[in-house]
């Protein structure tokens, strides 16, 4: 049943209302996370849900590209049919007033930080008091709380840490085997947030399995959080550009605010692209060396300086590399022969891969770039990163298991040089995107949370069997709640 069909069947009095809390307005033109969040908003609105999205600060203040991006993001939310409201952290009266106005049946926390900042306030409002009434940890009513993970932050952090102090290739090999252990405070926080929530939305089946493991089954009858996959949805596939209308070049794309993207660009600039150019000339000396165009939002002078590391822009251009800056549309990927995504660490699903396939562009990437998209594909190191998704290995458009500089350079050079090989991969690009980013599958992932919101008895029964949730909301263990209140009181005393 579709989301709209579910709401029509239940016919909730006054309609179902959802509140989505974010730290920043989700930028659809700035990151894959923003694309996914806007997709969630549009699906909920189309189903008849009244959606309100919050951010910690007003858009448009301060000027600059970042401020303009935030202003566009807030406008896009309103165009999608959502209401918007500013919700700073550590302001309990403002949160309570907003909840009283919206009266949501579902509250979605966008990533770990929002759950830690706002979940205790949501419970306090649901109790109708200051929060002390739930000292035992059990909450009989109130909205369904959803942790939207976006990706496993602790996993990404462990992989990034494994690359530090190592060469490019050695760092990638180390990251392939990295996983957070019990000493990771970020893992502890993430596991706690999963257990505090009624539902968890993971970006891929592999991360859903991880979240289910974190939710655990410690007490026999403990159901834990209801975990589901809410990935990406794609429709309206344009006709892809034929080969003769594409330049003999590769594209890289991704926000410069995200460490994995910045690291990948640095590796490409300082080692990989010269290798690609040499291999392409070896394969076909009659052609000029291929070029690399780097796109990304928030390509500030500071971020560019980190990428260049002493290399000048003119030297970069001489090497066939240009920093193009913000791409107004992912359709720009259709102007190039391949998407080059040499990610040495990361987590979640890479939206850039899906955007490239939508444009009919093959992708050359590492096991991290394919994670969550390809089906049960082990890494070349033998570590076996789980990648359960909707695309079979044989149907991947491009090359996804390039876990060394040599493999990345060879794969990119071959697709940039061999026209028939490129065409064979390009022909299956859009089919690969459709296989993974199925709108029906996307909506199905949200259905469980809405069903609980429409059935208070089912929500109550689930909470009665969720011992882990009750334990973590017991008053003696509510560290994030009390820390937030401490910060709020401290800020109030300064203002006074």
Order of alpha helices (4+ residues) and beta strands (2+ residues): alpha-beta-alpha-beta-alpha-beta-alpha-beta-alpha-beta-alpha-alpha-alpha-beta-alpha-beta-beta-alpha-alpha-beta-alpha-alpha-beta-beta-alpha-beta-alpha-beta-alpha-alpha-alpha-alpha-alpha-alpha-alpha
